[in-house]
Amino acid sequence: MRPRILVLYFTQTGQLRQILDSITSGIADKVDIDYAVIEPVKPFPFPWTALQFFDAMPETVEHLPAAIKPLPADIFKKEYDLIIFGYQPWFLNPSQPTTAFLQSEFIRIFKDKPVVTVVGCRNMWLHAQEKVKGYLSGVNAHLVGNIVLSDSNTNLISLLTVIRWSFKGQKAASGMLPAAGVQDVDIAGARRFGFIIYKHFQENNLIDLHRELLFQGAVMLNPGLVILEQRGIKNFRFWAKFIREKGGPGDPERAKRVMMFKNLLLVAIFILSPFSSFTALLKRVMKRHTLQKDVDYFRHLQYEKGRI
């Protein structure tokens, strides 16, 4: 009997759908695949204005998302052997539509099911994945794999290209800057993960799936990102609370605080990041054993509440 897979995802730019299509492209004739898209009731803008983009931060960080549309009723009438769940991080957390789904009644589709998460991002995804793990654990879903595709350009280059893409809608290369997002060669290369998933179906052994995914490069993690995310999430939580004291999404009363956050974040990235990178390097040297334990934890699937 052919395995039945549900591919469930939210994408704003379409890139994550490309990643998911690449993963499943080599096995589409061997399995039955259904797709379901998570859609906000009120779509988020793209491209964004700076105010719109940074105004989405507080509710994203505090997991107070805007509403989503119901999922197709027919997917709840089927039994799936695996769910592939694709999402993007926003502000070190799952995107608002992703969180809205995970907080909704529709999360029941995951109950007692094996799940492979697929993350498409610029570079930081650890805290977002921890939050997703927590929601999955709450419905007794079985996380059997994680695949992360990120922009392989340097931090500064990837930041400049994602700003151009987010605020101008331009993904293509221009001037001295390359194309934004996950590189095409990496998206095409994700095809190998689909063959690994199908192999483990044939062997009836999804328990060992993630081990082989790791061997094939499914989760590449720079130890410095662990340190930067630990610092960043604390600051985001402070600013989310500070901004929400002046009202909810789109409230003019909070616009000044939103722009304060934007300006300070850009200063931290463009001016203070060399110093932050240096101090992170020192920490990597001084606490290398502890950091290596963190890296091993985040590359694997276990869930410890409050780890980051």
RAVEN-V116578 format. One record per pair of residues at least 24 apart in sequence whose ideal C-beta (glycine too) atoms are under 8 Angstrom apart, sorted by the first residue. I is the first residue (numbers start at 1). J is the second residue. If there is no record, write none. Layout:
I;J  I;J
//
This chain:
2;30  2;31  2;32  3;30  3;31  3;32  3;81  3;82  3;198  3;201  4;31  4;32  4;33  4;34  4;78  4;79  4;80  4;81  4;82  5;31  5;32  5;33  5;34  5;80  5;81  5;82  5;83  5;84  6;33  6;34  6;35  6;36  6;75  6;78  6;80  6;82  6;83  6;84  6;109  7;33  7;34  7;35  7;36  7;83  7;84  7;86  8;35  8;36  8;38  8;71  8;83  8;84  8;85  8;86  8;101  8;109  9;35  9;36  9;37  9;38  9;84  9;85  9;86  9;87  9;118  10;37  10;38  10;39  10;86  10;87  10;88  10;95  10;97  10;98  10;101  11;37  11;86  11;88  11;120  12;44  12;46  12;88  12;95  13;46  13;165  13;171  13;181  15;120  15;181  15;182  15;187  16;86  16;87  16;88  16;118  16;120  17;86  18;187  19;86  19;118  19;120  19;149  19;182  19;187  19;190  20;84  20;86  20;118  22;187  22;188  22;189  22;190  22;191  22;194  23;84  23;118  23;147  23;190  23;191  23;193  23;194  23;197  24;84  24;194  25;191  25;194  26;191  26;194  26;195  26;198  27;194  27;195  27;197  27;198  30;198  31;198  31;201  34;75  34;78  34;80  36;71  36;72  36;75  38;68  38;71  38;97  38;98  38;100  38;101  39;68  39;69  39;97  40;66  40;67  40;68  40;69  40;96  40;97  40;100  41;66  41;67  41;68  41;69  42;66  42;67  44;96  44;97  46;166  46;169  47;165  47;166  47;167  47;168  47;169  48;166  48;167  49;167  50;167  50;259  50;262  51;255  51;258  51;259  53;166  53;167  54;258  54;259  54;261  54;262  54;265  55;249  55;250  55;254  55;255  55;258  56;90  56;91  56;96  56;249  57;90  57;91  57;236  57;239  57;240  57;243  57;258  57;261  58;239  58;240  58;241  58;243  58;244  58;249  59;96  59;240  59;244  59;248  59;249  60;90  60;91  60;93  60;95  60;96  60;99  60;240  61;91  61;92  61;93  61;236  61;237  61;239  61;240  62;237  62;240  62;241  62;244  63;93  63;99  63;103  63;131  65;96  65;97  65;99  65;100  65;103  66;96  66;97  66;100  66;249  67;100  68;97  68;100  68;101  68;104  70;106  71;101  71;106  71;109  75;109  76;108  76;109  80;109  80;113  81;114  81;201  82;113  82;114  82;115  82;116  82;144  82;197  82;201  82;206  83;109  83;110  83;113  83;114  83;115  83;116  83;141  84;115  84;116  84;118  85;110  85;115  85;116  85;117  85;118  85;132  86;117  86;118  86;119  86;120  87;117  87;118  87;119  87;120  87;128  87;132  88;119  88;120  88;121  89;119  89;121  89;124  89;125  89;127  89;128  91;236  92;124  92;127  92;128  92;229  92;232  92;233  92;236  93;127  93;128  93;131  94;128  94;131  94;132  98;132  99;131  102;132  102;135  103;135  107;135  107;138  107;139  108;139  110;136  110;139  110;141  111;139  111;140  111;141  112;139  112;140  112;141  112;142  113;141  113;142  114;141  114;142  114;143  114;144  114;206  115;141  115;142  115;143  115;144  116;143  116;144  116;145  116;146  116;147  116;197  116;209  117;143  117;145  117;146  117;147  118;146  118;147  118;148  118;149  119;146  119;147  119;148  119;149  119;150  120;149  120;150  120;181  120;182  121;148  121;149  121;150  121;151  122;150  122;151  122;158  122;159  122;162  122;181  123;150  123;151  123;155  123;158  123;222  123;225  124;225  124;228  124;229  124;232  125;150  126;221  126;225  126;226  126;229  126;298  126;308  127;229  127;233  127;308  129;298  130;303  130;307  130;308  133;301  133;303  134;303  134;305  137;303  142;206  143;301  143;303  144;206  144;207  144;209  144;210  144;301  145;197  145;206  145;209  145;210  145;213  145;218  145;301  146;210  146;213  146;218  146;219  146;301  147;190  147;193  147;213  147;218  147;219  148;218  148;219  148;220  149;182  149;186  149;187  149;190  150;182  150;220  151;180  151;181  151;182  151;183  152;182  152;183  152;186  153;178  153;183  155;273  156;270  156;273  159;269  192;216  193;218  210;300  210;301  214;299  214;300  219;298  219;299  221;295  221;298  221;299  223;284  223;291  223;292  223;294  223;295  224;277  224;280  224;281  224;284  226;291  226;294  226;295  226;298  226;308  227;280  227;283  227;284  227;291  228;276  228;280  229;308  230;308  231;276  233;308
//
